[in-house]
Amino acid sequence: MQALIDFLTQHSALAPGLVFAAALLESVAVVGTVVPGSSVVFAAGVLIGLQVIDPWWAAGVAVIGATLGDGFSFWLGRHYHERLRTWWPLSTHPEWLARGQAHFAAHGGKSVFLGRFLGPVRAIVPVVAGMSDMPVLRFTLVNVLSAIAWSAAHLAPGALFGASLQLAGAVSSRLLILLAGMVGVIWLCSVLLRITHRHAWPFVSRQRDQLVAWARARTGVLPRVVQSLLDPEWPESIGLLTAAVMLLGGAWMFLGILEDVVSGDPLVRFDQLVFKTLQALRTVPVDDLMIVATELGSALVAIAVIAAVSVVLASKRCWRTLAYWLTAVGFAQALVWMLKMALERARPIAMYDGADQFSFPSGHAASSIVLYGFLAFLLAQGRRPKLRLAITLLAAGLVGLIAFSRLYLGAHWLSDVLASLSLGTAWVALLSIAYLQHVRTERLPARALSFSALGALIVAGAAVVLTHHAADTAQYAPRQPSPPDLLADWQVEGWQRLPARRTEVDGDHEEPLSVQWAGTANGITQELEAGGWRIPPPWTLRTTLSWLLPSATFGQLPVLVKLHQGERPTISFERELDPSHRLVIRLWPTSYQVGSANDLPEALWIGMVTLERLERLAGMATMAMTTQDFGMPTTQLVQSLQAQGLHLDIKRRDKVAVLLLR
């Protein structure tokens, strides 16, 4: 292993190719029983930890190689079947194939996933799967997932080891204890779940049987409802019960989100974090993809799909289903419009006029889940479980893509989309319950409905993309941040307009924001460095592992992340007081500038200075605790900056000193 690591270190350009070849050959029939591909991939992980090779390239080629190797073995088995038994070396080692067949017989399709991790059968199971005519789509899905898991299982430990060579002796035992504890907790939870299921399910079954017996002996609305939901002899009981749970869950979730939006609860503050995070991640290729997705959820495409399905239902004289179909989409759109007009919530980015300028709830998300959700319900009636699952996943994937595009493009807040999805789910569930109860005689043309809806989606979607994409690209383009406001009276009264305490994502007010600093990031950095402050260690795998050292010092430990209104601090510095205490200053930019008629405006920053204390946890790890003494850190900062001749004013708010620095 050491020789391999040394070789790859000296010839790092060859590492991706060697990883690909090793992952490929280890999965090829027969060859994989002797090729040490796992060792090569683990060595590549070590080089990732040592920052010699790129982790994404190594992971990518490992996954591709492992996928192609198993795919080739599967093709051999599927193409040649029993003729493989006459090939060398299987002809001289028939026990290899017998072992793989026994594993496949015991575990079925799961053996493709499990076999990759078992040396004796890893290169034989894909051959057996091909000889057994396992469906290609099913094999491919399991093959890709197992390749990802296999690559991660070898690269991650190697990277951990490579990044912690100097810490391995001190950390390994503690890391092992922590991992063992996690495994123990997971095992205990699984045991408790099995015990609970073993004892609770008979009780639940008895209660269900008693309720069903009671309902069968009576007439009326309530007994019929109980029978339709719980009686196993009713073929639609499972569907009705599922729909009832979806109805209650969707309605409860929508009302909870609506309450948060109206009252400005923590979810609304979390909206800001999600919006800012997604806007910071935007790229041109993903923008184009998300714009196409949002165009598929546009009104023109929805109308085309509605019309196509309506024509098919009318031509087959499915009048009741047609009424439900039009009621589903019509009422949903009307309800969305009424909620928008009633709440008048502003969008994250102003991009529409009229009623569309309002954000809550999301029209795209609501119409999509009702449209494709109810269509999926109609198409799934009377189908096999696997086909029902496929229809559900396709509809959920399309709805999820459209809903996420609204978040990514900044057209809606997270709470808008969640409210629309929960409201749409409840509405579709209610319609499904009513449909199962009252529409039993109509035979739906499932194939015609599928092709007409898919055709309308493709044709109308392509037309909208071709005719609207350029305009939509301009409309959804990332907005430049608005210029900061000038806070002319900052040192007199304006400083009080800035927040007094750090606000967590959940809305709780934490440490006092005792620093307001006017200047550039470079200027502030230079002033702090001149005063003996230093940039703390960054968060890496090595510094993260340092928390498991009971003897770790502040020079080894990064600064804990603290968010203010969902944002990380832009500037962080530390100053060690003694081996067990350090001061930490964190600064966030504001939307203000300060200046006067004779000076150029300067950016205004807000932040806090805190005292952290190291605590050793039973010789197992180290923790940094923020003390509640905020006066001493502020005094220390004042003394440090005054010694440098920096101009500052000291104000007081809520018995807390606030420093104004320029």
C-alpha positions in Angstrom: 0.0 0.0 0.0 2.8 2.4 0.9 4.6 1.7 -2.4 1.3 2.3 -4.3 0.7 5.6 -2.5 4.3 6.7 -3.3 3.9 5.8 -6.9 0.6 7.7 -7.3 2.0 10.7 -5.5 4.9 10.9 -7.9 2.6 10.3 -10.9 -0.6 12.0 -9.9 -1.7 12.5 -13.5 -1.9 8.7 -13.9 -4.1 8.3 -10.8 -7.6 8.8 -12.4 -6.7 6.3 -15.2 -5.4 3.8 -12.7 -8.5 4.2 -10.5 -10.8 3.7 -13.5 -8.9 0.6 -14.6 -8.9 -0.9 -11.1 -12.6 -0.3 -10.5 -13.4 -1.7 -14.0 -11.3 -4.8 -13.8 -12.4 -5.7 -10.2 -16.0 -5.8 -11.5 -15.3 -7.8 -14.7 -16.3 -11.5 -14.7 -13.6 -13.8 -13.2 -10.9 -11.1 -13.6 -12.3 -9.3 -10.5 -11.6 -12.2 -8.3 -7.8 -11.6 -8.5 -7.5 -7.8 -9.2 -7.0 -5.8 -6.0 -9.1 -2.9 -7.2 -10.3 -2.0 -3.7 -6.7 -1.4 -2.6 -6.1 1.0 -5.5 -9.3 3.0 -4.8 -8.5 3.2 -1.1 -5.0 4.5 -2.0 -6.7 7.1 -4.2 -8.7 8.1 -1.2 -5.5 8.6 0.8 -4.2 10.9 -1.9 -7.5 12.8 -1.7 -6.9 13.3 2.0 -3.4 14.5 1.2 -4.8 16.9 -1.4 -2.7 15.3 -4.2 -5.6 14.4 -6.5 -9.0 16.0 -7.1 -11.8 14.1 -5.1 -14.5 14.6 -7.8 -12.4 13.2 -10.6 -11.4 10.2 -8.5 -15.0 9.5 -7.4 -16.3 10.0 -10.9 -13.9 7.6 -12.6 -14.3 5.0 -9.8 -18.1 5.0 -10.2 -17.9 4.9 -14.0 -15.4 2.1 -14.0 -17.3 0.0 -11.5 -20.6 0.5 -13.4 -19.1 -0.5 -16.7 -17.3 -3.5 -15.2 -20.5 -5.0 -13.8 -22.4 -3.9 -16.9 -20.0 -5.9 -19.1 -20.3 -9.0 -16.9 -24.1 -8.7 -17.0 -24.0 -8.5 -20.8 -21.8 -11.7 -20.9 -24.3 -13.6 -18.8 -27.3 -12.3 -20.7 -25.8 -13.0 -24.2 -24.0 -16.4 -23.7 -26.1 -17.9 -20.8 -25.1 -21.5 -20.2 -22.3 -21.5 -22.7 -20.2 -19.6 -20.2 -19.8 -22.8 -18.2 -17.6 -24.3 -20.9 -15.3 -21.3 -20.9 -12.0 -21.2 -19.0 -11.6 -20.7 -16.1 -15.2 -21.4 -15.2 -14.9 -24.8 -16.8 -12.1 -25.7 -14.4 -13.7 -23.8 -11.4 -17.4 -24.5 -11.5 -17.7 -23.7 -7.8 -17.3 -20.0 -8.6 -20.4 -19.9 -10.7 -22.2 -22.2 -8.2 -21.3 -19.8 -5.4 -22.6 -16.8 -7.3 -25.9 -18.6 -8.2 -26.4 -19.5 -4.5 -25.9 -15.9 -3.5 -28.3 -14.7 -6.3 -30.9 -17.3 -5.3 -30.7 -16.2 -1.7 -30.9 -12.5 -2.2 -32.4 -12.0 -5.7 -31.9 -8.5 -7.2 -30.3 -7.3 -3.9 -27.4 -9.6 -4.6 -26.2 -7.3 -7.3 -25.8 -4.5 -4.7 -24.4 -6.8 -1.9 -22.2 -8.9 -4.1 -20.0 -5.9 -5.1 -18.8 -5.8 -1.4 -18.2 -9.6 -1.1 -14.8 -10.7 -2.6 -15.7 -14.3 -3.4 -18.7 -13.4 -5.6 -18.2 -9.8 -6.6 -17.3 -10.6 -10.2 -19.7 -13.5 -10.6 -23.0 -12.2 -9.4 -23.5 -9.8 -12.4 -22.9 -12.7 -14.7 -25.5 -14.8 -12.9 -27.9 -11.9 -13.0 -27.5 -11.8 -16.8 -27.9 -15.6 -17.1 -31.1 -15.3 -15.0 -32.5 -12.6 -17.4 -32.8 -10.0 -14.7 -34.6 -6.9 -16.3 -32.0 -4.5 -17.8 -33.5 -1.4 -16.2 -33.6 -2.9 -12.8 -30.0 -4.2 -13.0 -28.8 -0.8 -14.3 -30.4 1.1 -11.4 -29.0 -1.3 -8.8 -25.6 -1.4 -10.6 -25.2 2.4 -10.5 -26.3 2.7 -6.9 -23.9 -0.1 -5.8 -21.1 1.5 -7.8 -21.6 4.8 -5.9 -21.8 3.1 -2.6 -18.7 1.0 -3.3 -16.7 4.0 -4.4 -17.7 6.0 -1.3 -17.0 3.0 1.0 -13.4 2.9 -0.3 -12.6 6.5 -1.0 -14.0 8.0 2.2 -11.9 5.9 4.7 -8.9 6.5 2.5 -9.5 10.3 2.5 -10.1 10.2 6.2 -6.8 8.4 6.8 -4.9 10.6 4.4 -6.1 13.8 6.0 -5.4 12.6 9.5 -2.0 10.8 9.2 -0.6 13.0 12.0 -3.8 12.6 14.0 -4.4 9.0 13.4 -2.8 7.7 16.6 -4.6 10.2 18.8 -7.9 10.2 17.1 -8.5 6.6 15.9 -9.5 5.1 19.2 -11.9 8.0 20.0 -13.3 7.9 16.5 -13.8 4.2 16.8 -15.6 4.6 20.2 -17.9 7.3 18.7 -18.7 5.1 15.6 -19.3 2.1 17.8 -21.7 4.3 19.9 -23.5 5.4 16.8 -23.8 1.7 15.6 -25.0 0.7 19.0 -27.7 3.4 19.0 -28.8 2.4 15.5 -28.9 -1.3 16.5 -30.8 -0.5 19.6 -33.4 1.6 17.7 -33.8 -1.3 15.2 -34.4 -3.8 18.0 -36.9 -1.5 19.7 -38.7 -1.0 16.3 -38.9 -4.8 15.8 -40.2 -5.4 19.3 -42.7 -2.6 18.9 -43.9 -4.0 15.6 -44.1 -7.5 17.0 -46.3 -6.4 19.9 -48.1 -3.5 18.5 -49.2 -4.9 15.2 -51.4 -7.7 16.7 -53.0 -5.1 18.9 -53.7 -2.8 16.0 -55.0 -5.7 13.9 -57.4 -6.6 16.7 -58.7 -3.1 17.0 -59.1 -2.9 13.3 -61.1 -6.2 13.2 -63.3 -5.0 16.0 -64.0 -1.7 14.2 -64.7 -3.5 10.9 -67.1 -6.0 12.7 -68.9 -3.1 14.3 -69.3 -1.4 10.9 -70.5 -4.5 9.1 -73.3 -4.9 11.7 -74.6 -1.4 11.2 -75.8 1.0 8.5 -75.2 4.7 8.1 -72.5 7.1 7.0 -70.0 6.4 9.8 -70.0 2.6 9.4 -69.6 2.9 5.6 -66.6 5.3 6.1 -65.0 2.8 8.6 -65.5 -0.1 6.2 -64.2 1.9 3.2 -61.0 2.8 5.1 -60.3 -0.3 7.2 -62.1 -3.3 5.7 -59.5 -5.5 4.0 -62.2 -7.1 1.9 -62.9 -3.7 0.2 -60.3 -3.5 -2.7 -60.1 0.3 -2.4 -59.7 0.5 1.3 -55.9 1.0 1.2 -56.2 3.7 -1.4 -58.9 5.5 0.6 -56.9 5.2 3.8 -53.8 6.6 2.1 -55.8 9.4 0.6 -57.3 10.2 4.0 -53.9 10.4 5.6 -52.7 12.7 2.7 -55.8 14.9 3.1 -55.3 15.4 6.9 -51.5 15.8 6.6 -51.7 18.2 3.7 -54.4 20.3 5.3 -52.5 20.4 8.6 -49.3 21.4 6.9 -50.9 24.1 4.8 -52.7 25.7 7.8 -49.4 25.7 9.8 -47.5 27.4 7.0 -50.3 29.9 6.5 -50.2 30.8 10.2 -46.4 31.3 10.0 -46.7 33.5 7.0 -49.4 35.7 8.5 -47.6 36.0 11.9 -44.1 36.2 10.5 -42.9 33.2 12.4 -39.5 31.5 12.0 -40.4 29.8 8.8 -40.5 33.2 7.1 -37.0 33.9 8.4 -35.8 30.6 7.0 -37.2 31.7 3.6 -34.5 34.3 3.5 -31.8 31.8 4.1 -33.0 29.5 1.4 -33.4 32.4 -1.1 -29.9 33.8 -0.5 -28.3 30.3 -0.6 -29.9 29.4 -3.9 -29.1 32.8 -5.5 -25.5 32.4 -4.5 -25.4 29.0 -6.2 -26.8 30.1 -9.5 -24.9 29.3 -12.7 -25.8 29.8 -16.4 -26.3 26.1 -17.4 -28.5 25.4 -14.4 -30.4 28.7 -15.0 -31.3 27.4 -18.5 -32.4 24.1 -17.1 -34.5 25.6 -14.4 -36.1 28.1 -16.8 -37.2 25.2 -19.1 -38.6 23.5 -16.0 -40.6 26.5 -14.9 -41.8 26.9 -18.5 -43.2 23.4 -18.4 -45.3 24.5 -15.4 -46.6 27.6 -17.2 -50.3 28.3 -17.8 -50.0 27.6 -21.6 -48.6 24.1 -21.0 -51.1 23.4 -18.3 -54.0 24.5 -20.5 -52.7 22.3 -23.3 -52.6 19.2 -21.0 -56.0 20.0 -19.5 -57.5 20.3 -23.0 -55.9 17.1 -24.3 -57.1 15.0 -21.4 -60.6 16.6 -21.6 -60.9 15.7 -25.3 -60.0 12.1 -24.6 -62.5 11.8 -21.7 -65.2 13.5 -23.7 -64.7 11.2 -26.7 -64.9 8.1 -24.5 -68.0 9.6 -22.7 -66.4 9.5 -19.3 -68.5 12.5 -18.2 -68.1 12.0 -14.4 -64.4 11.8 -14.7 -64.3 14.8 -16.9 -66.3 16.8 -14.3 -63.8 15.7 -11.6 -60.9 16.6 -13.9 -62.1 20.1 -14.6 -63.2 20.7 -11.0 -59.7 19.7 -9.8 -57.8 22.2 -11.9 -60.4 24.9 -12.0 -61.0 25.1 -8.2 -57.2 24.9 -7.5 -56.5 27.9 -9.7 -59.3 29.9 -8.3 -58.2 29.2 -4.7 -54.6 30.2 -5.5 -55.8 33.5 -7.0 -58.0 34.2 -4.0 -55.2 33.5 -1.5 -52.8 35.7 -3.5 -55.2 38.7 -3.5 -56.1 38.2 0.2 -52.5 38.0 1.5 -50.7 40.2 -1.1 -47.3 38.8 -0.1 -44.4 40.3 -2.1 -42.2 38.0 -4.1 -38.5 37.7 -3.3 -37.8 39.5 -6.6 -40.3 41.8 -8.3 -40.8 40.3 -11.8 -44.6 40.3 -12.4 -47.5 42.8 -12.6 -51.1 42.6 -11.4 -52.2 39.6 -9.3 -49.1 37.7 -10.4 -46.9 40.1 -8.5 -48.0 38.4 -5.2 -46.2 35.4 -4.0 -48.3 33.2 -1.7 -49.0 30.5 -2.7 -47.1 29.4 -5.8 -49.4 29.1 -8.8 -46.9 26.9 -10.7 -46.4 24.5 -7.8 -50.2 24.3 -7.0 -51.4 23.8 -10.5 -48.7 21.3 -11.3 -49.4 19.0 -8.3 -53.1 19.1 -8.9 -52.8 18.6 -12.6 -50.3 15.8 -12.7 -51.2 14.5 -9.3 -54.8 13.9 -10.1 -53.9 12.6 -13.6 -51.5 10.1 -12.0 -54.3 9.0 -9.7 -56.6 8.4 -12.7 -53.9 6.5 -14.6 -53.0 4.3 -11.6 -56.5 3.0 -11.1 -56.5 -0.8 -11.4 -52.8 -1.1 -12.3 -50.2 -3.4 -10.9 -48.3 -2.0 -7.9 -45.0 -1.6 -9.8 -46.8 0.4 -12.6 -48.6 2.5 -10.0 -45.3 3.3 -8.3 -43.7 4.2 -11.7 -46.6 6.6 -12.5 -46.4 8.2 -9.1 -42.6 8.7 -9.3 -42.9 10.2 -12.8 -45.5 12.7 -11.6 -43.7 13.5 -8.4 -40.4 14.0 -10.3 -42.1 16.5 -12.8 -43.9 18.4 -10.0 -40.7 18.5 -7.8 -38.7 19.8 -10.7 -41.2 22.6 -11.5 -41.5 23.5 -7.8 -37.8 23.6 -7.2 -37.3 25.8 -10.3 -39.5 28.5 -8.7 -37.2 28.5 -5.7 -34.0 28.5 -7.7 -35.1 31.3 -10.0 -36.2 33.5 -7.0 -39.8 33.6 -8.1 -41.1 32.3 -4.7 -40.2 31.8 -1.1 -39.8 28.3 0.3 -43.0 28.7 2.3 -44.9 29.6 -0.9 -43.9 26.4 -2.5 -44.4 24.2 0.6 -47.9 25.7 1.1 -48.8 25.1 -2.5 -47.7 21.5 -2.5 -49.5 20.7 0.8 -52.7 22.5 -0.4 -52.5 20.6 -3.7 -51.9 17.3 -1.9 -54.9 17.8 0.3 -57.1 18.8 -2.6 -56.1 15.8 -4.8 -56.6 13.5 -1.8 -60.1 14.9 -1.2 -61.0 14.5 -4.9 -59.6 10.9 -4.9 -61.7 9.9 -1.9 -64.8 11.3 -3.6 -64.0 9.7 -6.9 -63.4 6.3 -5.3 -66.8 6.5 -3.6 -68.9 7.8 -6.4 -67.4 6.9 -9.8 -67.1 3.2 -10.1 -68.6 2.4 -13.5 -66.5 4.4 -15.9 -63.7 2.6 -17.7 -60.9 5.0 -18.3 -58.8 4.8 -21.5 -55.5 4.8 -19.7 -53.3 4.4 -22.7 -55.0 7.2 -24.6 -54.9 9.5 -21.6 -51.2 8.8 -21.1 -50.2 9.5 -24.7 -52.4 12.5 -25.1 -51.2 14.1 -21.8 -47.5 13.3 -22.6 -47.9 14.6 -26.2 -49.5 17.8 -25.1 -46.8 18.3 -22.5 -44.0 17.8 -25.0 -45.6 19.8 -27.9 -46.8 22.7 -25.8 -43.6 22.7 -23.7 -41.4 22.8 -26.7 -43.5 25.6 -28.2 -43.3 27.7 -25.0 -39.6 27.1 -24.7 -39.0 28.1 -28.4 -41.1 31.3 -28.2 -40.6 32.4 -24.6 -37.2 31.2 -23.5 -35.3 34.4 -24.5 -37.7 36.7 -22.7 -37.9 34.3 -19.7 -34.1 34.3 -19.5 -34.1 38.0 -19.2 -36.9 38.0 -16.7 -35.4 35.4 -14.4 -31.8 36.7 -14.7 -30.0 37.1 -11.3 -30.7 40.6 -10.0 -27.8 42.8 -9.0 -28.0 43.7 -5.3 -29.6 47.1 -4.7 -27.2 49.9 -3.8 -26.7 50.3 0.0 -28.6 53.1 1.7 -26.6 56.1 3.1 -26.8 56.3 6.9 -25.8 59.9 7.2 -26.5 60.2 11.0 -24.9 56.9 11.9 -22.8 58.2 14.8 -25.6 60.3 16.2 -28.8 58.2 16.1 -28.6 56.1 13.0 -26.6 53.4 14.8 -29.8 52.4 16.7 -31.5 51.3 13.4 -29.2 48.3 13.2 -30.2 45.1 15.0 -29.2 44.8 18.7 -28.7 41.0 18.8 -27.8 38.2 16.4 -30.9 36.5 15.0 -30.8 32.7 14.5 -32.7 31.0 11.7 -35.5 30.0 14.0 -35.9 33.6 15.1 -34.3 33.4 18.5 -32.2 36.4 19.6 -28.7 35.4 20.7 -25.5 37.4 21.5 -25.5 41.2 21.4 -24.2 42.8 18.2 -21.8 45.1 20.0 -19.6 46.2 17.0 -20.5 48.5 14.1 -17.5 49.2 11.9 -17.3 51.4 8.8 -14.7 50.5 6.3 -13.6 48.0 3.6 -13.0 44.3 4.3 -9.3 44.7 3.5 -9.0 47.7 5.8 -10.7 46.0 8.7 -8.6 42.9 8.2 -5.4 45.0 8.3 -6.5 46.8 11.5 -7.2 43.5 13.3 -4.0 41.8 12.2 -2.0 44.8 13.4 -3.7 44.5 16.8 -2.6 40.9 17.2 -5.8 39.2 15.9 -5.4 36.3 13.5 -7.5 34.4 11.0 -8.7 31.1 12.6 -8.0 27.7 11.0 -10.4 26.9 8.2 -12.9 24.0 8.4 -11.2 21.0 6.9 -11.2 17.3 7.5 -8.0 17.7 9.6 -9.3 20.5 11.8 -12.6 18.8 12.2 -10.9 15.7 13.6 -9.0 18.0 16.0 -12.1 18.3 18.0 -11.6 14.6 19.0 -8.3 15.5 20.6 -8.7 16.1 24.4 -5.4 18.1 24.2 -6.4 20.3 21.3 -5.6 24.0 21.5 -7.3 27.0 19.9 -4.6 27.2 17.3 -5.8 23.8 16.0 -9.6 24.5 16.2 -11.7 26.4 13.7 -14.3 29.0 14.8 -17.8 27.6 15.3 -20.2 28.8 12.6 -22.8 31.3 13.9 -25.5 32.6 11.5 -27.1 36.0 11.6 -30.4 36.1 9.7 -29.3 33.0 7.8 -25.9 34.3 6.7 -22.4 33.3 7.8 -20.0 36.0 8.9 -17.9 37.4 6.1 -15.0 38.3 8.5 -13.9 36.2 11.4 -10.8 36.7 13.6 -9.6 35.2 16.9 -7.2 36.3 19.6 -5.9 33.7 22.1 -5.8 34.9 25.7 -4.5 31.7 27.2 -4.5 28.0 26.2 -8.1 27.7 27.4 -9.7 31.0 26.3 -9.9 33.0 23.1 -11.7 36.1 21.8 -13.6 35.7 18.5 -14.9 38.6 16.5 -17.4 38.0 13.7 -18.6 40.7 11.2 -21.5 40.7 8.7 -22.0 43.3 6.0 -25.1 45.5 6.2 -27.2 47.2 3.6 -25.9 50.7 4.7 -23.1 53.0 3.9 -21.8 55.8 6.1 -20.2 59.0 5.1 -20.5 62.8 5.0 -20.4 65.5 2.3 -16.6 65.6 2.3 -15.9 61.8 2.6 -16.5 58.9 0.3 -19.2 56.5 1.6 -17.9 53.4 3.3 -19.5 50.1 3.8 -21.0 49.5 7.3 -20.4 46.2 9.1 -22.1 44.8 12.1 -20.8 42.1 14.4 -20.0 40.8 17.8 -17.0 39.8 19.9 -17.3 36.8 22.3 -15.2 34.8 24.7 -14.9 31.1 24.1 -13.7 28.6 26.7 -12.3 25.1 26.0 -13.9 22.2 27.8 -12.5 18.6 27.8 -15.2 16.0 27.6 -14.1 13.0 29.8 -10.8 12.8 27.9 -12.7 12.0 24.7 -13.0 15.3 22.9 -12.7 19.1 23.1 -15.5 21.6 22.9 -15.5 25.4 22.6 -18.2 27.0 24.7 -19.3 30.6 24.2 -19.5 32.3 27.6 -22.3 34.7 28.6 -19.8 37.4 29.6 -20.0 39.9 26.8 -18.6 42.9 28.7 -15.0 41.6 29.0 -14.6 40.7 25.3 -15.8 44.2 24.3 -13.4 45.8 26.8 -10.5 43.7 25.4 -11.4 44.8 21.8 -11.6 48.5 22.9 -8.1 48.3 24.5 -6.7 46.6 21.4 -8.0 49.1 19.0 -7.3 52.2 21.1 -3.7 51.1 21.3 -3.5 51.3 17.5 -5.0 54.9 17.5 -8.2 53.8 15.9 -11.1 56.2 16.3 -14.1 54.8 18.1 -17.2 55.8 19.9 -18.8 53.9 22.7 -22.6 53.9 22.9 -24.9 52.0 25.2 -28.1 50.1 24.4 -30.0 47.8 26.7 -27.1 48.0 29.2 -24.7 46.7 26.5 -21.8 48.7 25.1 -21.9 49.2 21.3 -18.6 50.2 19.6 -18.7 52.5 16.5 -15.5 52.2 14.5 -14.1 54.1 11.5 
